[in-house]
Amino acid sequence: MRDPKAFLETLYYAAVRRASPSVVMAPFLPEPPLGRTVVVGAGKAAGAMAQAIEQHWPAEAALSGLVVTRYQHTPPRDPAPAPRIEIAEAGHPVPDGAGERAARRILGMVSDLTPDDLVLCVISGGGSSLLALPALELSLHEKQRITRELLVCGATIGEINCVRKHLSAIKGGRLAAACAPARVATLLISDVPGDDPAVIASGPTVPDPSTCTGALEILRRYAIATPTRIVDALATGDLETPKPGDARFSGQQYYMIATPRLSLEAAAETARAMGVAAHVLADDMEGESREIGKAHAALARAVARRGDPFAKPCVLLSGGETTVTVKAAVEGAGCCGGRAGEFALGSAIDLKGEPGVHLLAADTDGIDGSEDNAGAHVAPDTLDRARALGLKPREHLERNDSYGFFSVLGDLLITGPTYTNVNDFRAILVTA
């Protein structure tokens, strides 16, 4: 293939486009109600979702609301007509005061609705941090610290969100409970393995099957320092979330408008249209990023050397939400890079320059971790070029510095925010 890097990026953008609210939103919108329509929600795609609703909602129908997205994740828009849905920006992945203020305002907007009103709740990945309204017993400062520690300890997204729900006054179904008796329709872009609405952004409109006991066990398992009053409130169930069967959730509707699987299938279709066989391995992979990278490298070598289990040329696609356990944070050395970069670096080390294998790992929201890149490329000459520049890949991996490694090589993928989020995208091209 003449340009493997361009080919892999084409697949990435096909996956992102399949999750773009402007492309996929319209078929899922319900009819306007007799009363008001209030749009609320949060996530990295929330701004784009709100704009897509405005684009397709009848001009004569009442429409208002507020959504919150990550800083610099509000899509550019035409100044005319004037927007009907306000878009606020706040901190991610650690919550901040802007998110707390927005969450409080959202609860106020839905507190006096009637059965004739409709709440359209737009939810996408990132909403857990952006809807930052701590439970009464918890300060924002304490919640920020707990969030930071959970993010670097190796906890899964399900475990993190279980804790977030029970330390929140708006997540874990509490937002929907506040909307009653209005009808609630939730429009979701999934960024979680299994596409469970109760997990995406910690399920603000979904009854929560997890428990205070479970949240407390997670905090203890990862040795997260927790104020005594919070431990006591969890132990007694005082911070319990609304559960399945609660009458306040009666008649609710949930629409999954974009998922990791649909985006991977869009990338596969694009590859096949370009004459390359494509295989979707899984859309729900979890585990340490570097270890998942090693497993992918082993599979790619088997295809490259033996044509097993897939004939070459082909592209292998996968998604999910892997984990980075940040060792450097404990050692005080700092880190620079996210899940995609760590996957790519782990893969590169284990591929050992395997001829004919090219790889792209990137986050579909355009931001890998906290840096300015979506992800990184790996090629057969990656390690040779690194050695020529004096880079030591294993040292970069051990201090979680994939960004520094790929930045020096010029192999970062930088897209800017994509205004959507269906989580990890990985594509490995094995040429003939």
PyMOL commands that set and color helices and strands:
alter all, ss='L'
color gray80, all
select helices_A, chain A and resi 4-18+21-24+26-28+46-56+97-109+127-130+140-152+157-166+174-179+200-202+212-221+228-236+247-249+260-273+289-306+327-331+339-351+382-388+393-398+402-409
alter helices_A, ss='H'
color red, helices_A
select strands_A, chain A and resi 37-42+64-70+86-90+118-124+183-189+253-258+277-285+314-320+357-363+375-378+412-413+424-430
alter strands_A, ss='S'
color yellow, strands_A
deselect
rebuild
show_as cartoon
